[in-house]
Amino acid sequence: MSTTTTMFDAVTVQVLWNRLTSVADEMAVTLQRTSFSTVVAGANDFGCEILDGEGNALVHATRSMPAFNAAMSTAVKGVLKAFPRETIRPGDVFVTNDPWLCAGHLGDIMVATPIFSAGEVTGFAVSMAHTSDIGGTLNATGSREVFEEGLRIPLCRLFTEGRLDETVVAFIGANVRTPDMVIGDVYAQLGANELAVRGVGRLMEEYGLEDLTPLARTIQGHAERRMRGAIATVPDGEYACDLMTEGLQTPVRLRVRVTVAGDTMTVDYAGTDPQYRDGAINVVYNMTYASTVYVLACLLTPDIPNNHGSTRPIAVTAPEGCILNAQFPAAVDVRTRVSNFLHALLCGALADVLPDRVHADCGIRTAMVANGVDTRAGRRFNAWIFCGGGMGATGHGDGPSCRLFPTSASNVPVEIVENRSPLVIESKELIADSGGAGTHRGGLGQRIALRLHPHQREAIVLTLWPDMLRYPPRGLKGGRPGKGSRAAFNGHPLRRLSPAMIRGSLDIAPDDHLLLEIPGGGGFGPPKGRDPAAAARDVTLGYVTPPHAARVYGRRNRTTPQRRKGDHE
């Protein structure tokens, strides 16, 4: 292939697109397997992406965190603004966790490595990973400003022409609780990026490409045409939805208006509540944009990988100062308590025009972080626990159970939690009757009970933010809501406005017990329309109890239900 041509035949484009995606997937495997923390190695809370020389997304890893994919582009464009292209040299590596440049809170660290060809920047290999700790308060939701939430790393060079800036590393390590774990994950990101730089270089050499730009424009153009074609099938018009979410002291109203005009779509969040002043649930625009375009890609072009071209036909607006466009120095640590509901908001808006593609509300996952000193080993520890809820049903089938949608994260295995911390998971099981009834049933939520190991002598701090205590996942098209969250500490219910829930943390002493129930997904379609065989199978498997089946489906089943207990990932 000529080094100057800008034309690629369809087969070559697909081969190169797949090759680049394989490089990004190899990045992801390398990062996951060489990381130190449970949040990366166990929960897969990270993203890997290859971008063009202008900072536009080209390909991302298959399991890349969806919200990170668009956010990495914003971060790299920030790099190019602060460090003009002509000043970037081979061996330079950039790092930041600025929420207004990255994925919306201090916990996500971005590492960007330029890709060079013929002495010029032709692309970037970028990874973004949720760090195990970033300092700051352990009262996750109680912050008033971002300054309380930990270390904000300004956009800077981590490596300059191949030389590590030891001061940057020391500064990060001095401000976090588990420096070996945090710095170890950053080094894992560096290794993953370097692998991608070499992989892209080999591909360019093999195909005689001196510049990645023509190929990037071709791939992005294909994705753009597919997205425009998909939007054009949606009837022109305006589609709106309102949604109430938990908030903290007071609920939060989210509002959206989707305007379809030909092959373009505008998503406007005007009318959404103002940013929170007394809690860390604010969402920066980057996160709102990334979450929005991901949901629309799921609904409109689920069969092609997302990249910059997919987003060109979509405009996203949110008034400055609303909770979906929070302004500095807003507290943002637990922004997913709001941003995770954008998929439900958009599905609600488009339900009438895309009834075969939307799904009912999902049971939002619960994340917990355990911090303290493991007295058995005499060392400080940090362990993340992700627990997925039931996905909402669709017009095509039941919702899967225990998923972490709208993320690509995973339920952290019990064995990893117990190996990395003094926590003991006493039980982890599906919750019968938690999936919303419908023609298609919502996925089941899960129940998790935990305590400290009997040899642990000191209390630990458990950061947690269960959601959907007040507003359970809604059903669609006549489907019933899923069962909401529930939490109990030493047998006493943790109410929505209890200090622990508002603060976002609990002190767990050796004799304490915590019980959490993660929501089930909403149902789709009226329950009376459910296939009798499916309803009977649910009872047999223990997903639905006989009394509940009789009540919502109007049928009785004498089959003895099977008890299903354990990890469901």
DACORBEL-V94150 format. One record per residue. N is the residue number from 1. PHI is phi in whole degrees, 0 to 359 (none if undefined). Layout:
N,PHI
N,PHI
This chain:
1,none
2,297
3,284
4,252
5,293
6,247
7,252
8,231
9,287
10,299
11,293
12,297
13,301
14,295
15,297
16,292
17,300
18,295
19,297
20,296
21,297
22,296
23,297
24,296
25,295
26,294
27,306
28,297
29,297
30,298
31,296
32,296
33,276
34,254
35,283
36,256
37,262
38,289
39,290
40,265
41,290
42,261
43,268
44,58
45,270
46,199
47,219
48,226
49,208
50,248
51,241
52,281
53,291
54,262
55,86
56,266
57,299
58,248
59,218
60,232
61,296
62,302
63,263
64,296
65,302
66,305
67,293
68,281
69,298
70,283
71,293
72,296
73,296
74,301
75,294
76,291
77,296
78,295
79,300
80,293
81,287
82,279
83,232
84,309
85,308
86,290
87,265
88,274
89,240
90,305
91,96
92,285
93,220
94,245
95,217
96,193
97,227
98,302
99,302
100,275
101,249
102,254
103,258
104,102
105,208
106,291
107,290
108,256
109,258
110,257
111,237
112,239
113,241
114,293
115,251
116,251
117,215
118,53
119,80
120,243
121,290
122,242
123,181
124,219
125,257
126,228
127,231
128,226
129,224
130,285
131,285
132,291
133,200
134,226
135,78
136,74
137,287
138,267
139,277
140,306
141,265
142,272
143,289
144,254
145,220
146,297
147,298
148,281
149,267
150,135
151,281
152,258
153,274
154,294
155,300
156,206
157,279
158,274
159,236
160,240
161,49
162,88
163,258
164,291
165,275
166,297
167,294
168,299
169,298
170,295
171,295
172,296
173,299
174,284
175,243
176,233
177,282
178,233
179,299
180,299
181,290
182,295
183,293
184,300
185,293
186,297
187,295
188,297
189,297
190,300
191,296
192,296
193,298
194,297
195,300
196,292
197,303
198,292
199,296
200,294
201,299
202,296
203,298
204,296
205,294
206,297
207,258
208,67
209,265
210,269
211,216
212,282
213,301
214,301
215,294
216,300
217,295
218,293
219,295
220,295
221,295
222,296
223,297
224,295
225,297
226,295
227,293
228,299
229,297
230,291
231,297
232,296
233,279
234,273
235,303
236,302
237,153
238,245
239,228
240,235
241,201
242,244
243,213
244,265
245,238
246,301
247,65
248,239
249,294
250,230
251,295
252,241
253,264
254,253
255,222
256,222
257,228
258,256
259,248
260,252
261,222
262,66
263,254
264,235
265,220
266,242
267,246
268,240
269,259
270,301
271,95
272,289
273,301
274,295
275,298
276,287
277,265
278,239
279,183
280,265
281,247
282,283
283,240
284,281
285,300
286,307
287,290
288,299
289,298
290,298
291,294
292,293
293,292
294,293
295,300
296,294
297,295
298,299
299,281
300,254
301,226
302,290
303,264
304,232
305,294
306,281
307,204
308,302
309,298
310,297
311,267
312,301
313,281
314,245
315,251
316,235
317,232
318,211
319,302
320,302
321,92
322,278
323,292
324,259
325,212
326,291
327,261
328,305
329,256
330,303
331,283
332,225
333,304
334,251
335,295
336,291
337,295
338,246
339,296
340,293
341,267
342,293
343,295
344,293
345,296
346,288
347,297
348,296
349,292
350,259
351,300
352,283
353,258
354,231
355,296
356,270
357,240
358,281
359,228
360,292
361,300
362,260
363,285
364,296
365,295
366,249
367,248
368,229
369,232
370,259
371,227
372,155
373,249
374,279
375,290
376,291
377,250
378,69
379,219
380,285
381,228
382,211
383,218
384,258
385,232
386,255
387,231
388,275
389,258
390,281
391,281
392,291
393,287
394,239
395,290
396,255
397,177
398,291
399,282
400,294
401,265
402,57
403,253
404,250
405,300
406,266
407,248
408,254
409,289
410,240
411,299
412,282
413,301
414,305
415,298
416,291
417,301
418,288
419,284
420,263
421,208
422,275
423,280
424,240
425,271
426,286
427,203
428,207
429,212
430,291
431,258
432,299
433,70
434,277
435,283
436,300
437,289
438,177
439,306
440,237
441,276
442,291
443,295
444,278
445,276
446,230
447,248
448,230
449,240
450,218
451,206
452,272
453,298
454,299
455,267
456,281
457,260
458,241
459,291
460,237
461,254
462,247
463,275
464,207
465,212
466,296
467,237
468,64
469,285
470,258
471,245
472,289
473,299
474,282
475,274
476,231
477,54
478,93
479,286
480,275
481,291
482,283
483,285
484,283
485,286
486,210
487,222
488,219
489,240
490,55
491,85
492,255
493,300
494,266
495,282
496,301
497,258
498,292
499,306
500,297
501,289
502,289
503,287
504,84
505,204
506,226
507,272
508,257
509,269
510,305
511,262
512,276
513,228
514,236
515,238
516,233
517,242
518,268
519,296
520,269
521,278
522,286
523,274
524,233
525,82
526,295
527,303
528,296
529,272
530,288
531,300
532,304
533,294
534,292
535,297
536,293
537,296
538,302
539,292
540,300
541,278
542,84
543,288
544,228
545,280
546,304
547,298
548,293
549,298
550,294
551,286
552,266
553,253
554,71
555,229
556,247
557,222
558,266
559,295
560,287
561,291
562,270
563,275
564,243
565,221
566,129
567,281
568,227
569,243
